[in-house]
């Protein structure tokens, strides 16, 4: 699991026909994401935290060049009764560059951390810094769970020309209130 990275992101909406044509061409030089099933497909489940007046969401809609958001994310099918390992992520955007810092925690610990209540030691100092930043953001901005987003993703990675390239196609978007 990559826990910290910067990435330049561009997002476009395309029809299923265009997606399928692009996939045929891309598969010649790219490989399915190894974290997905054999074709690079997986489900993404995200719980987003925001302020009482949805300041994080409004910053995105308004196109603010510097913004941060906090979320708990799980890849694949999730059964909360099993207390699965999830990612607590701070996603930050500066102009067109996206930065992510994340921790792998049990779902129970992730909820506690985002509520500012996690009492746990982190052996890795970088993990400790992320946990402290999550706690600070949650407290200073009075963040609470607002929205759940779920969708299916197909991801392709690498090419002979650009080994770090990553292209994803998302579909089947579902959203609900977090309450």
C-alpha positions in Angstrom: 0.0 0.0 0.0 1.3 3.4 -1.0 0.7 5.7 2.0 1.8 9.0 0.7 2.0 10.4 -2.8 1.6 13.3 -5.1 -0.2 12.9 -8.4 -1.3 15.2 -11.2 -4.9 14.5 -11.9 -7.2 15.3 -14.8 -10.8 14.1 -14.8 -13.2 13.8 -17.7 -16.7 12.4 -18.3 -16.9 10.0 -21.2 -19.6 7.8 -22.6 -19.5 4.0 -22.2 -18.8 3.7 -25.9 -15.8 6.0 -25.6 -14.6 4.3 -22.5 -14.7 0.9 -24.2 -12.8 2.1 -27.2 -10.2 3.7 -25.0 -9.8 0.5 -23.0 -9.2 -1.6 -26.1 -6.4 0.7 -27.1 -4.9 1.2 -23.6 -4.8 -2.5 -22.9 -2.1 -2.9 -25.6 0.4 -0.9 -23.5 -1.0 -0.9 -20.0 -1.7 -3.5 -17.3 -4.7 -3.9 -15.1 -4.2 -2.5 -11.6 -2.9 -5.5 -9.5 -5.0 -4.4 -6.5 -8.2 -5.1 -8.5 -9.6 -8.4 -9.8 -7.9 -9.8 -12.9 -9.2 -7.0 -15.1 -8.3 -4.2 -12.6 -11.9 -3.8 -11.4 -12.9 -3.1 -7.8 -15.5 -1.3 -5.7 -14.6 2.0 -3.9 -16.5 2.9 -0.7 -15.9 6.3 0.8 -17.3 8.1 3.9 -16.6 11.8 3.6 -16.3 14.1 6.6 -17.2 17.8 6.4 -18.2 20.9 8.4 -21.8 21.6 9.4 -22.1 23.9 6.4 -20.2 21.6 4.0 -17.2 23.9 3.5 -15.0 21.1 2.0 -17.7 20.3 -0.6 -18.2 23.9 -1.4 -14.5 24.4 -1.9 -14.5 21.7 -4.5 -17.6 23.0 -6.3 -16.1 26.6 -6.2 -12.8 25.3 -7.7 -10.7 26.5 -4.8 -7.1 25.9 -5.7 -6.0 24.8 -2.2 -8.4 22.4 -0.4 -8.3 19.4 1.9 -10.8 16.7 2.7 -11.0 13.8 5.1 -12.4 10.5 4.3 -12.5 6.8 5.3 -12.1 4.6 2.2 -12.3 0.9 1.6 -11.5 -0.9 -1.6 -13.7 -4.0 -2.4 -16.8 -5.3 -0.7 -17.2 -4.1 2.9 -18.9 -5.7 5.8 -18.7 -3.4 8.8 -19.5 -6.3 11.2 -16.0 -7.7 10.5 -14.2 -4.5 11.4 -12.2 -4.5 8.2 -9.0 -2.6 7.5 -9.7 0.7 5.8 -7.8 3.8 4.8 -8.1 7.1 6.6 -7.1 9.6 4.0 -6.4 13.3 3.9 -6.7 14.3 0.2 -5.3 17.7 -0.5 -5.3 19.6 -3.8 -2.9 22.4 -4.6 -3.7 23.7 -8.1 -3.7 20.6 -10.3 -1.6 18.4 -8.0 -3.2 16.0 -5.6 -1.5 14.9 -2.5 -2.7 11.9 -0.4 -1.6 10.9 3.1 -3.2 7.9 4.5 -3.2 5.3 7.3 -4.4 1.7 7.3 -6.6 1.1 10.4 -9.5 -1.1 11.5 -12.8 0.5 10.8 -13.5 1.0 14.5 -10.1 2.8 14.9 -10.7 4.9 11.8 -14.1 6.1 13.2 -12.4 6.9 16.5 -9.5 8.8 14.9 -11.9 10.9 12.7 -13.9 11.7 15.8 -10.7 12.8 17.7 -10.9 9.9 20.2 -8.3 7.4 19.1 -5.8 6.6 21.8 -3.2 4.5 20.0 0.5 4.4 19.5 2.0 4.7 16.0 5.4 3.2 15.6 6.0 4.9 12.3 6.6 8.7 12.8 5.1 9.4 9.4 1.9 7.5 10.5 1.9 9.5 13.7 2.0 12.8 11.8 -0.9 11.8 9.6 -2.9 10.7 12.7 -2.2 14.0 14.4 -3.2 15.9 11.3 -6.5 13.9 11.0 -7.2 14.6 14.7 -6.3 18.3 14.3 -8.6 18.7 11.2 -11.4 16.8 12.7 -11.3 19.0 15.9 -10.4 22.4 14.4 -13.0 22.1 11.6 -15.5 20.2 13.7 -15.8 17.6 11.0 -18.5 14.9 11.1 -19.6 12.1 8.6 -21.7 13.7 5.8 -21.8 11.5 2.7 -21.2 8.0 1.6 -20.1 7.5 -2.0 -19.7 4.1 -3.7 -18.8 3.2 -7.3 -17.0 0.6 -9.4 -13.6 1.4 -10.8 -11.5 -0.1 -13.5 -7.9 0.9 -13.3 -4.9 0.5 -15.7 -1.4 1.3 -14.8 2.0 1.8 -16.4 3.1 1.8 -20.0 6.4 1.5 -21.8 6.3 5.3 -22.4 5.1 6.4 -19.0 5.6 3.8 -16.2 3.9 5.9 -13.5 0.8 6.5 -15.6 -2.5 5.5 -14.0 -5.9 5.7 -15.7 -9.2 4.9 -14.0 -12.8 4.6 -15.2 -15.5 4.9 -12.6 -19.1 3.9 -13.1 -22.2 3.0 -11.1 -22.0 5.9 -8.7 -24.2 5.7 -5.7 -24.4 8.4 -3.0 -26.3 8.7 0.3 -26.4 10.8 3.4 -24.0 9.4 6.1 -26.7 9.3 8.8 
